[in-house]
Each structure stands twice: as C-alpha cells, then as structure tokens.
C-alpha cells in the first residue's frame, strides 16, 4: 500500500511539473531565455548579412533620430527651475530619441553590440567575425554622421528660446566633463543597459515602450555616456565653440566607444549566451 502511495505521489509530482512546464512554454507572456536567445540570434544573423546601403541609411536615420534625446531633454530643462531634482523630470526627454530609433527599427551601434555578436559566439569563424566588424564600422560611422548633422542643424542660436539655448549648452558641456576612467566606467553601464533592453524587447509584447523608457531613463539620470546620444551633445559643444575636435575624440568618443562595447558584449551577450550553451551541452 505504501509503495502504491509513493508511486502515486511521484506520478502527481511529475504531472504537476509537466503542467508547469507546459504553462511556461505555452504562455506567450513568459518566453523562455532560450526562445529570446534564438529570436535575438536570428535578428543578429539578418543584420550581419545586410548590404552596405541598407546599414548605412538605417544607421544615418538612427543618428538623426537620437538627436531628439538631446533636444527634448534640453527643452524640458529650460522650462524647469534650476534645482538638483530637475534631471528626474527632464531625463524623460532623453528617452525620445531611443523610442524613435528602436521602435522605428533603425540601426544603432549600441544595439548591435548584442544582436550581431551572438552569431559570432554561436559559430565563431573568420567570416562571421569579419561580417561583425564590417557591420560595426558601417553602423557606427553612419550613426556619428547623423549625430553631427543633427548637432549642426540645432547649433544656430536663434532657433530656440533663450532658456532652451542655455540648456543645450549646459548639457553639451556636461557630456565632456568626466575624465577618461569615470567616462569609460559610465559607458560600460550604459552599454549594459542598452544591450539588456534589446534582450528584453522580444518577450515584452505591449510593454516594449515602457521597457525602452525605463532603461534609457536610467541612462539619463545616471548620466551614463552613450556613444550615439552623447555624440550629438559633444558635437554640439564643438560646433558652438565650447570644446575642440580633440575633446570630442579623446574626452568623449574613445572612452565611450570602448565602454559601450565592453558593456554590450561582455556583460550581456556573453553572460546570457554562456548558460544557454552550457545547457545545450549537458
């Protein structure tokens, strides 16, 4: 009788586990890590195969779109009193450029530090690595050209109210105030958050807008450096005479590029990819 009861209990436990697994598998609101991984991997494979023109135009559009993060944040700051808590409000303006670029499916360099890296981690070869580097060079160059064009467009003083112009100059000079190592570390955090955002979006459904806003808002209020959004600010400072081209390159671009890449690749792509690979090998 006891043996029968034990077998019955085990059967019920197995059935409960199967039911739970079935719910997890079938519930679209709870995608498994492997499912998200495969979706991001598929997107990355598509990205590294895209032609030059497609990547370049999409990257240029993304660079232009990201300018609205700087502009909207400046408009909001100009309308707020000069108080320490003001960034908690004007930081919401920083999310606008990301919403346009991400929901518009425009090519951002910091997104590709996750999506385009997964194919390399899945089947590392000289050909795949070359395609990754090609994508990075094209997208980064196009992004930066777009940001410089946008910065030039808004660098004419008469376009905006005096308080907005003051805020534009204030935010742009802030982007160049950190020394190399603090800038690099803040860039790692930014790269991590943006790549994590990309990882979360496939399973987010209608919450995609909220996820983009929350994670990019953290980048704003933490004053973490983002290669594309920050390029608009740094380029504006150069164009308005508050910084030199060397400041743009060495105070902003070099540490931010290194940090964003480290954050996107190592802290998200590898940490999320390795456990999945381990599970497959068991």
NUDO-63634 format. One line per 2 residues: number of its first residue (from 1); their letters; for each residue y, z, x of N, C-alpha, C, O. Coordinates in steps of 0.001 Angstrom, whole numbers, plus 500000, padded with zeros to 6 digits. Layout:
<pts>
NUM	a	Y Z X Y Z X Y Z X Y Z X | ...
</pts>
This chain:
<pts>
1	xx	498787 500000 500839 500000 500000 500000 501260 500000 500872 502225 499283 500606 | 501218 500836 501928 502361 500932 502834 502596 499610 503562 503736 499181 503741
3	xx	501490 498962 503984 501608 497678 504679 502224 496637 503764 503054 495830 504183 | 501787 496670 502463 502330 495715 501488 503830 495938 501302 504618 494993 501252
5	xx	504202 497221 501200 505618 497553 501004 506451 497095 502193 507551 496564 502035 | 505890 497317 503424 506612 496896 504625 506816 495387 504637 507894 494885 504954
7	xx	505722 494664 504274 505826 493205 504253 506843 492751 503208 507581 491787 503411 | 506861 493481 502070 507808 493144 501006 509248 493376 501455 510136 492570 501177
9	xx	509469 494511 502168 510813 494806 502684 511259 493744 503686 512404 493291 503666 | 510327 493354 504567 510656 492343 505569 510992 491016 504907 511910 490310 505324
11	xx	510228 490689 503861 510476 489436 503140 511857 489448 502499 512579 488451 502523 | 512222 490631 501908 513533 490727 501283 514652 490604 502321 515679 489971 502075
13	xx	514431 491226 503493 515433 491148 504555 515608 489702 505028 516726 489221 505212 | 514462 489019 505222 514528 487625 505659 515253 486769 504631 516052 485896 504970
15	xx	514946 487047 503345 515580 486279 502270 517084 486529 502234 517872 485605 502033 | 517474 487793 502431 518898 488142 502434 519622 487465 503593 520742 486975 503446
17	xx	518947 487448 504768 519552 486802 505931 519708 485301 505712 520719 484703 506079 | 518672 484703 505101 518740 483268 504802 519865 482964 503821 520580 481971 503962
19	xx	520014 483856 502803 521078 483659 501813 522456 483751 502467 523350 482953 502186 | 522605 484753 503352 523891 484939 504034 524216 483735 504908 525351 483260 504945
21	xx	523179 483246 505621 523381 482076 506469 523749 480864 505637 524588 480049 506021 | 523091 480765 504472 523370 479635 503582 524801 479674 503065 525468 478643 502979
23	xx	525273 480886 502719 526645 481034 502230 527632 480645 503312 528602 479931 503061 | 527365 481135 504547 528256 480826 505658 528304 479327 505928 529351 478750 506219
25	xx	527109 478718 505817 527023 477304 506131 527677 476450 505065 528306 475435 505366 | 527526 476866 503812 527997 476029 502719 529443 476292 502328 530073 475452 501686
27	xx	529976 477450 502710 531339 477797 502313 532333 477054 503199 532432 477363 504386 | 533063 476095 502668 533992 475330 503495 535131 476172 504040 535801 475774 504994
29	xx	535356 477343 503433 536439 478211 503910 536032 478988 505148 536877 479597 505804 | 534738 478973 505476 534246 479715 506628 533461 478797 507563 532256 478984 507729
31	xx	534116 477809 508177 533394 476916 509080 532921 477669 510310 533612 478553 510816 | 531742 477313 510783 531204 477958 511971 531922 477447 513215 532525 476373 513209
33	xx	531844 478243 514281 532502 477855 515532 531978 476512 516025 532738 475691 516540 | 530666 476292 515864 530069 475025 516310 530637 473847 515524 530865 472775 516084
35	xx	530866 474048 514231 531418 472973 513400 532850 472644 513829 533229 471476 513917 | 533638 473688 514093 535010 473469 514559 534989 472774 515914 535745 471833 516154
37	xx	534114 473250 516794 533976 472653 518120 533685 471161 518024 534295 470357 518729 | 532754 470796 517154 532368 469387 517025 533510 468539 516469 533688 467390 516874
39	xx	534285 469107 515538 535430 468378 514982 536499 468134 516046 537043 467036 516159 | 536791 469190 516832 537798 469056 517887 537299 468110 518976 538068 467317 519518
41	xx	535999 468199 519295 535406 467304 520293 535523 465846 519857 535880 464975 520651 | 535221 465593 518591 535321 464224 518066 536756 463708 518152 536996 462552 518502
43	xx	537706 464588 517825 539116 464202 517923 539495 463904 519367 540221 462949 519645 | 538991 464741 520295 539276 464527 521711 538704 463221 522229 539344 462528 523020
45	xx	537494 462881 521785 536882 461616 522202 537682 460422 521698 537827 459419 522397 | 538197 460541 520483 539047 459470 519948 540335 459347 520763 540805 458242 521032
47	xx	540903 460501 521154 542172 460496 521882 542050 459807 523236 542889 458979 523592 | 541005 460149 523993 540902 459592 525349 540563 458105 525342 540677 457436 526369
49	xx	540149 457588 524188 539844 456155 524077 541027 455349 523535 540970 454120 523500 | 542089 456023 523117 543238 455311 522537 543945 454459 523586 543951 454789 524772
51	xx	544538 453362 523131 545237 452461 524036 546570 453015 524500 547091 453983 523948 | 547110 452375 525534 548374 452829 526122 549499 452854 525088 550209 453851 524959
53	xx	549654 451767 524363 550755 451676 523403 550677 452728 522324 551684 453331 521954 | 549475 452948 521820 549281 453946 520764 549655 455338 521250 550344 456081 520551
55	xx	549197 455692 522454 549508 457007 523018 551000 457139 523320 551613 458168 523034 | 551570 456095 523896 552969 456164 524316 553914 456296 523126 554814 457135 523142
57	xx	553721 455484 522104 554611 455554 520947 554453 456869 520193 555433 457459 519736 | 553197 457324 520068 552959 458601 519393 553558 459751 520195 554135 460680 519629
59	xx	553416 459681 521523 553993 460708 522387 555509 460718 522341 556130 461781 522362 | 556112 459526 522279 557569 459432 522173 558056 460043 520861 559048 460772 520833
61	xx	557346 459735 519778 557706 460302 518470 557613 461819 518493 558462 462508 517928 | 556568 462343 519152 556398 463795 519237 557540 464437 520013 558046 465489 519621
63	xx	557947 463808 521113 559057 464340 521899 560346 464395 521099 561088 465375 521167 | 560609 463336 520340 561800 463322 519485 561704 464385 518395 562676 465087 518114
65	xx	560528 464499 517784 560338 465475 516699 560541 466900 517187 561108 467731 516478 | 560073 467182 518410 560173 468541 518932 561617 468962 519167 561912 470152 519272
67	xx	562512 467989 519249 563921 468329 519387 564454 469137 518223 565420 469886 518369 | 563825 468987 517064 564303 469729 515897 564013 471227 516009 564661 472028 515335
69	xx	563057 471617 516843 562841 473049 517081 564095 473662 517697 564571 474707 517252 | 564615 473008 518712 565826 473465 519398 567044 473396 518480 567839 474334 518424
71	xx	567185 472287 517766 568369 472087 516935 568416 473049 515751 569444 473680 515507 | 567319 473166 515018 567307 474042 513835 567461 475503 514248 568158 476267 513581
73	xx	566815 475892 515341 566961 477260 515835 568419 477544 516198 568924 478636 515936 | 569091 476569 516797 570498 476734 517179 571404 476818 515954 572334 477624 515922
75	xx	571137 475995 514952 571932 476043 513716 571807 477418 513063 572794 477985 512595 | 570577 477949 513038 570354 479262 512430 571009 480368 513250 571603 481290 512692
77	xx	570899 480274 514583 571516 481308 515418 573030 481301 515262 573660 482358 515235 | 573611 480118 515159 575053 480025 514996 575551 480639 513702 576707 481052 513606
79	xx	574678 480698 512707 575063 481257 511404 574788 482752 511307 575163 483387 510322 | 574137 483323 512321 573764 484740 512295 574695 485560 513181 575290 485025 514116
81	xx	574827 486845 512896 575623 487711 513775 574932 487875 515123 573715 487728 515237 | 575726 488178 516131 575187 488343 517479 574535 489718 517599 575150 490672 518074
83	xx	573289 489802 517162 572544 491056 517178 571166 490815 517804 570659 489695 517749 | 570550 491849 518399 569227 491665 519018 568156 491181 518049 567221 490493 518459
85	xx	568277 491530 516765 567259 491150 515792 567415 489720 515298 566565 489233 514552 | 568479 489039 515695 568736 487687 515177 567608 486718 515512 567309 485816 514730
87	xx	566983 486903 516668 565900 485997 517065 564711 486071 516112 563957 485108 515978 | 564546 487219 515448 563448 487356 514489 563644 486432 513290 562684 486074 512608
89	xx	564888 486053 513043 565182 485120 511945 565293 483690 512462 564659 482782 511924 | 566105 483488 513516 566277 482104 513980 565009 481557 514634 564877 480346 514816
91	xx	564076 482446 514987 562797 481989 515529 562009 481127 514559 561183 480310 514966 | 562274 481318 513256 561582 480481 512266 562010 479016 512396 561239 478110 512080
93	xx	563228 478792 512857 563691 477419 513050 562922 476690 514133 562795 475466 514104 | 562407 477456 515095 561643 476867 516206 560369 476198 515717 559854 475289 516369
95	xx	559859 476637 514579 558590 476100 514076 558730 474690 513505 557730 473995 513328 | 559960 474261 513214 560170 472992 512504 559639 471794 513292 558936 470951 512735
97	xx	559966 471714 514565 559504 470591 515375 557991 470508 515442 557417 469421 515384 | 557344 471667 515564 555877 471691 515606 555283 471231 514280 554292 470500 514259
99	xx	555883 471655 513183 555392 471225 511870 555465 469706 511740 554525 469075 511257 | 556579 469123 512173 556736 467668 512085 555715 466961 512972 555044 466027 512533
101	xx	555601 467412 514228 554728 466732 515188 553247 466893 514848 552488 465925 514890 | 552838 468123 514509 551413 468378 514270 550956 467786 512945 549939 467094 512894
103	xx	551692 468047 511878 551298 467507 510574 551478 465990 510522 550804 465308 509750 | 552388 465464 511344 552590 464021 511425 551610 463337 512353 551683 462124 512551
105	xx	550679 464113 512933 549632 463590 513814 550228 462879 515026 549691 461872 515488 | 551336 463406 515537 551953 462853 516736 551346 463520 517967 550881 464658 517898
107	xx	551352 462813 519083 550617 463240 520269 551451 464189 521126 552442 463780 521732 | 551047 465453 521173 551707 466451 522012 550850 466753 523237 549633 466902 523132
109	xx	551493 466841 524391 550749 467138 525616 549993 468457 525511 548829 468539 525905 | 550644 469481 524985 550009 470799 524946 548805 470843 524012 547904 471655 524223
111	xx	548761 470001 522994 547570 469918 522150 546414 469290 522915 545261 469690 522753 | 546729 468307 523747 545672 467587 524461 545049 468409 525580 544024 468013 526133
113	xx	545655 469558 525928 545005 470433 526906 543750 471065 526322 542922 471594 527063 | 543599 471016 525004 542355 471462 524371 541504 470278 523948 540375 470127 524415
115	xx	542035 469434 523068 541213 468385 522457 540636 467424 523486 539441 467131 523454 | 541461 466933 524393 540993 465927 525345 540160 466517 526471 539477 465783 527184
117	xx	540208 467836 526639 539418 468482 527693 537967 468686 527256 537065 468653 528094 | 537730 468894 525969 536365 469151 525503 535387 468034 525852 534260 468342 526240
119	xx	535752 466743 525739 534810 465703 526166 534442 465804 527643 533314 465496 528027 | 535398 466238 528475 535119 466401 529906 534134 467541 530122 533221 467425 530940
121	xx	534311 468645 529394 533405 469780 529526 532022 469458 528958 531023 470024 529401 | 531961 468557 527986 530688 468207 527365 529872 467259 528230 528653 467399 528333
123	xx	530540 466297 528852 529823 465322 529680 530713 464921 530855 531251 463815 530906 | 530848 465837 531777 531729 465612 532919 531254 464419 533744 530103 464363 534177
125	xx	532155 463477 533951 531872 462312 534786 533201 461785 535293 534261 462117 534762 | 533129 460953 536335 534370 460406 536897 535130 459605 535849 536359 459649 535794
127	xx	534387 458867 535010 535031 458055 533985 535762 458886 532957 536883 458555 532571 | 535129 459979 532502 535744 460835 531488 536959 461558 532053 537985 461674 531383
129	xx	536844 462042 533279 537971 462734 533918 539146 461778 534104 540298 462154 533890 | 538853 460548 534500 539916 459554 534682 540623 459271 533358 541844 459120 533322
131	xx	539855 459201 532272 540452 458965 530951 541330 460138 530528 542384 459947 529922 | 540884 461366 530855 541679 462556 530537 543010 462526 531282 544065 462744 530687
133	xx	542958 462256 532586 544181 462232 533390 545116 461117 532920 546334 461293 532883 | 544540 459978 532563 545344 458866 532035 546074 459299 530771 547270 459044 530626
135	xx	545362 459952 529856 545974 460412 528607 547088 461405 528892 548173 461308 528317 | 546825 462362 529778 547832 463372 530091 549111 462743 530644 550213 463103 530231
137	xx	548961 461806 531575 550133 461182 532198 550950 460412 531162 552173 460542 531108 | 550268 459610 530341 550976 458800 529337 551683 459688 528317 552864 459499 528027
139	xx	550943 460665 527774 551497 461513 526713 552625 462392 527244 553663 462523 526595 | 552432 462993 528415 553474 463857 528974 554744 463060 529252 555843 463497 528909
141	xx	554594 461894 529871 555768 461068 530163 556488 460669 528874 557714 460739 528798 | 555727 460252 527868 556330 459842 526593 556999 461021 525897 558093 460881 525350
143	xx	556345 462187 525916 556934 463391 525331 558276 463710 525983 559262 463972 525292 | 558310 463688 527313 559534 464064 528029 560649 463046 527811 561815 463419 527685
145	xx	560298 461772 527766 561313 460750 527472 561917 461001 526089 563132 460921 525906 | 561053 461304 525122 561539 461603 523769 562459 462807 523737 563471 462801 523035
147	xx	562113 463849 524498 562955 465058 524501 564307 464792 525153 565330 465309 524706 | 564308 463989 526206 565571 463683 526891 566472 462832 525995 567685 463041 525950
149	xx	565878 461877 525283 566663 461060 524343 567283 461948 523263 568462 461807 522937 | 566479 462864 522712 566995 463752 521661 568105 464641 522211 569137 464827 521566
151	xx	567885 465196 523418 568908 466053 524029 570207 465285 524235 571292 465826 524021 | 570100 464022 524651 571305 463203 524847 572020 462965 523513 573248 463005 523449
153	xx	571255 462718 522461 571847 462445 521148 572674 463620 520627 573704 463424 519983 | 572212 464848 520910 572912 466015 520369 573860 466664 521383 574426 467725 521117
155	xx	574030 466025 522544 574852 466640 523599 576331 466280 523489 577092 466479 524436 | 576734 465755 522348 578141 465407 522118 578783 466494 521247 578392 466697 520098
157	xx	579749 467169 521801 580274 468408 521218 580770 468267 519787 580584 469189 518992 | 581377 467177 519437 581965 467046 518109 580971 466897 516975 581373 466874 515812
159	xx	579687 466794 517279 578680 466580 516231 578472 467802 515345 578136 467664 514169 | 578666 468985 515893 578293 470207 515184 579459 471193 515089 580474 471067 515774
161	xx	579270 472167 514220 580254 473240 514099 580328 474007 515422 579349 474045 516168 | 581481 474617 515719 581630 475341 516985 580544 476392 517217 580059 476546 518338
163	xx	580160 477121 516150 579153 478165 516334 577775 477580 516657 576994 478187 517390 | 577483 476401 516107 576218 475737 516435 576244 475240 517872 575257 475367 518596
165	xx	577372 474676 518283 577507 474198 519656 577353 475347 520650 576708 475199 521688 | 577944 476482 520326 577804 477660 521188 576346 478090 521292 575866 478418 522378
167	xx	575641 478087 520162 574230 478477 520150 573371 477489 520929 572442 477895 521628 | 573668 476197 520819 572932 475186 521583 573054 475457 523080 572063 475405 523808
169	xx	574258 475743 523528 574474 476023 524951 573816 477332 525373 573265 477438 526469 | 573878 478313 524501 573286 479620 524806 571771 479513 524962 571209 480009 525939
171	xx	571111 478870 524006 569647 478747 524046 569207 477876 525220 568205 478169 525872 | 569953 476808 525488 569564 475902 526576 569642 476583 527940 568787 476356 528795
173	xx	570659 477412 528147 570760 478107 529433 569732 479230 529547 569266 479539 530644 | 569378 479842 528413 568329 480871 528421 567004 480308 528922 566226 481015 529563
175	xx	566748 479036 528627 565467 478428 528993 565294 478281 530497 564190 478011 530969 | 566380 478457 531260 566313 478270 532715 566577 479556 533488 566764 479516 534704
177	xx	566593 480686 532806 566989 481932 533460 565846 482660 534164 566095 483460 535066 | 564611 482403 533776 563484 483110 534392 563178 482531 535768 563375 481340 536011
179	xx	562693 483390 536669 562235 482903 537968 560836 482298 537823 560257 482322 536737 | 560303 481762 538907 559077 480947 538849 557901 481668 538208 557313 481156 537256
181	xx	557546 482843 538708 556323 483504 538242 556418 484009 536807 555475 483815 536041 | 557517 484648 536412 557625 485000 534986 557566 483780 534073 556950 483828 533008
183	xx	558207 482684 534488 558172 481453 533694 556738 480931 533586 556305 480511 532513 | 556009 480960 534697 554630 480465 534685 553748 481308 533770 552960 480770 532992
185	xx	553882 482632 533864 553048 483518 533037 553359 483329 531555 552446 483276 530731 | 554646 483225 531214 555010 482993 529812 554515 481628 529333 554216 481443 528153
187	xx	554434 480687 530255 553927 479356 529909 552427 479376 529657 551927 478633 528812 | 551709 480220 530383 550269 480383 530126 550057 480895 528705 549194 480402 527980
189	xx	550851 481886 528316 550733 482444 526966 551053 481397 525905 550384 481319 524875 | 552073 480600 526164 552435 479538 525230 551325 478500 525117 550962 478090 524014
191	xx	550787 478075 526258 549698 477099 526239 548484 477612 525511 547810 476863 524804 | 548200 478898 525682 547067 479526 525000 547274 479488 523485 546377 479097 522739
193	xx	548455 479894 523043 548732 479952 521602 548702 478570 520946 548167 478415 519848 | 549276 477568 521615 549311 476233 521014 547911 475629 520968 547537 475012 519971
195	xx	547141 475797 522025 545773 475277 522007 544916 476033 520989 544056 475445 520334 | 545157 477330 520864 544437 478114 519853 544788 477630 518451 543932 477596 517566
197	xx	546039 477260 518256 546460 476693 516974 545655 475434 516658 545190 475252 515533 | 545495 474570 517655 544724 473335 517466 543282 473661 517110 542679 472990 516273
199	xx	542725 474695 517746 541345 475109 517486 541177 475608 516050 540145 475377 515421 | 542194 476290 515544 542101 476898 514214 542342 475912 513072 541843 476125 511967
201	xx	543089 474848 513315 543516 473962 512229 542380 473270 511477 542474 473150 510256 | 541302 472802 512139 540257 472101 511381 539633 472932 510265 539199 472375 509257
203	xx	539580 474237 510423 538992 475087 509390 540012 475790 508520 539661 476659 507721 | 541296 475414 508672 542359 476146 507981 542616 475664 506564 543137 476421 505744
205	xx	542263 474424 506258 542499 473899 504915 543969 473965 504538 544823 473533 505312 | 544279 474499 503360 545678 474568 502910 546532 475555 503707 547750 475598 503534
207	xx	545902 476346 504578 546661 477321 505378 547184 476725 506682 547722 477458 507512 | 547042 475424 506883 547470 474803 508136 548947 475052 508430 549312 475393 509555
209	xx	549785 474883 507428 551227 475085 507629 551506 476512 508083 552307 476736 508991 | 550847 477471 507453 551055 478880 507793 550613 479172 509223 551298 479894 509948
211	xx	549480 478620 509633 548982 478841 510995 549952 478262 512020 550269 478913 513016 | 550420 477044 511778 551385 476431 512697 552639 477293 512799 553143 477534 513896
213	xx	553139 477753 511663 554372 478535 511658 554196 479879 512353 555061 480293 513124 | 553091 480563 512090 552890 481896 512671 552771 481815 514189 553446 482556 514904
215	xx	551917 480921 514686 551668 480879 516129 552869 480344 516902 553153 480824 517999 | 553577 479361 516354 554764 478866 517061 555940 479837 516926 556821 479871 517785
217	xx	555952 480615 515859 556965 481669 515712 556781 482724 516808 557759 483238 517350 | 555531 483039 517128 555256 483987 518215 555768 483426 519543 556334 484160 520353
219	xx	555569 482132 519761 556100 481491 520971 557622 481653 521031 558186 481911 522094 | 558274 481499 519883 559741 481591 519836 560238 483001 520124 561080 483198 521001
221	xx	559721 483978 519392 560258 485333 519562 559812 485959 520882 560474 486861 521396 | 558689 485485 521433 558257 485957 522750 558981 485248 523874 558858 485628 525038
223	xx	559740 484211 523525 560455 483377 524497 559504 482837 525561 559816 482798 526751 | 558321 482418 525079 557346 481775 525949 557771 480319 526144 558322 479702 525233
225	xx	557517 479785 527316 558006 478445 527640 556994 477370 527243 555819 477442 527603 | 557470 476379 526499 556633 475264 526046 557153 473978 526679 558351 473701 526636
227	xx	556257 473198 527261 556661 472041 528053 557512 471051 527270 558491 470528 527802 | 557161 470786 526027 557864 469751 525265 559102 470318 524569 560198 469778 524716
229	xx	558931 471400 523816 560084 472007 523141 561122 472478 524160 562323 472293 523963 | 560654 473084 525241 561569 473582 526266 562276 472476 527023 563377 472676 527537
231	xx	561647 471301 527095 562271 470180 527796 563561 469743 527107 564513 469338 527774 | 563598 469822 525791 564829 469476 525064 565942 470428 525480 567067 470005 525746
233	xx	565619 471717 525535 566608 472732 525889 567103 472542 527324 568307 472548 527581 | 566153 472372 528261 566528 472227 529667 567306 470933 529902 568267 470918 530670
235	xx	566894 469851 529244 567606 468574 529391 569019 468674 528819 569958 468103 529373 | 569167 469397 527720 570497 469603 527127 571400 470342 528112 572572 469999 528262
237	xx	570849 471360 528785 571636 472114 529766 572101 471211 530899 573227 471343 531377 | 571239 470295 531331 571610 469355 532396 572691 468395 531907 573679 468158 532603
239	xx	572504 467848 530717 573434 466846 530178 574817 467426 529866 575812 466702 529875 | 574876 468720 529593 576169 469357 529292 576777 470050 530516 577796 470732 530408
241	xx	576147 469870 531674 576709 470386 532911 576429 471842 533208 577037 472407 534117 | 575517 472474 532462 575200 473879 532705 574035 474064 533682 573715 475190 534062
243	xx	573410 472969 534083 572299 473028 535027 572200 471680 535732 572780 470689 535288 | 571462 471658 536831 571270 470413 537579 569894 469824 537286 569042 470483 536690
245	xx	569685 468595 537703 568376 467957 537538 567305 468723 538309 566156 468799 537874 | 567683 469291 539457 566725 470087 540232 566331 471353 539474 565182 471789 539541
247	xx	567285 471938 538756 566966 473100 537917 565927 472714 536866 564976 473456 536618 | 566119 471547 536253 565172 471072 535238 563768 470973 535834 562793 471416 535227
249	xx	563680 470391 537019 562364 470156 537628 561729 471455 538108 560595 471761 537741 | 562451 472223 538929 561821 473350 539618 561900 474678 538862 561005 475513 538992
251	xx	562952 474881 538081 563042 476126 537313 562283 476047 535997 561781 477053 535495 | 562204 474833 535440 561541 474678 534144 560234 473888 534222 559168 474430 533932
253	xx	560306 472620 534610 559167 471710 534437 557932 472115 535236 556828 472137 534691 | 558099 472432 536507 556929 472723 537347 556183 473973 536874 554984 473887 536607
255	xx	556847 475140 536758 556092 476320 536305 555570 476188 534876 554490 476690 534565 | 556321 475520 534010 555891 475397 532616 554696 474466 532487 553767 474749 531730
257	xx	554712 473362 533215 553585 472428 533179 552313 473094 533694 551249 472965 533089 | 552428 473802 534805 551256 474496 535357 550751 475544 534372 549554 475615 534096
259	xx	551659 476353 533846 551264 477432 532941 550668 476941 531642 549637 477451 531204 | 551302 475951 531013 550766 475406 529759 549379 474823 529957 548504 474982 529106
261	xx	549178 474141 531093 547871 473531 531364 546809 474598 531579 545703 474494 531050 | 547142 475622 532352 546195 476720 532565 545866 477395 531240 544700 477651 530940
263	xx	546889 477679 530455 546673 478344 529172 545812 477537 528241 544886 478068 527627 | 546108 476253 528127 545352 475412 527208 543930 475178 527647 543007 475248 526835
265	xx	543737 474898 528935 542410 474526 529422 541511 475738 529613 540434 475808 529020 | 541939 476694 530431 541038 477783 530796 540878 478839 529718 539762 479273 529435
267	xx	541980 479256 529115 541907 480373 528180 541378 479998 526808 540913 480868 526071 | 541438 478723 526449 540939 478324 525139 539758 477383 525260 538674 477689 524762
269	xx	539943 476246 525910 538873 475259 525965 537606 475825 526597 536521 475691 526030 | 537727 476450 527753 536539 476948 528442 535958 478160 527724 534745 478236 527532
271	xx	536803 479109 527324 536298 480323 526683 535641 480027 525344 534690 480711 524967 | 536123 479030 524619 535495 478677 523353 534302 477757 523551 533377 477763 522739
273	xx	534309 476972 524610 533249 475992 524823 532008 476625 525444 530884 476305 525056 | 532211 477534 526419 531083 478104 527156 530065 478820 526274 528869 478582 526443
275	xx	530478 479696 525329 529483 480360 524483 528673 479377 523649 527485 479598 523414 | 529303 478292 523198 528594 477297 522404 527564 476577 523254 526455 476308 522790
277	xx	527914 476263 524486 526970 475614 525389 525804 476545 525685 524656 476108 525771 | 526107 477841 525839 525046 478818 526106 524081 478898 524942 522869 478972 525145
279	xx	524608 478883 523706 523754 478937 522524 522834 477732 522454 521672 477859 522069 | 523350 476549 522828 522548 475342 522755 521428 475361 523784 520369 474772 523564
281	xx	521659 476042 524915 520661 476049 525981 519564 477066 525744 518502 476973 526358 | 519796 478055 524853 518799 479095 524590 517591 478517 523878 516646 479246 523574
</pts>
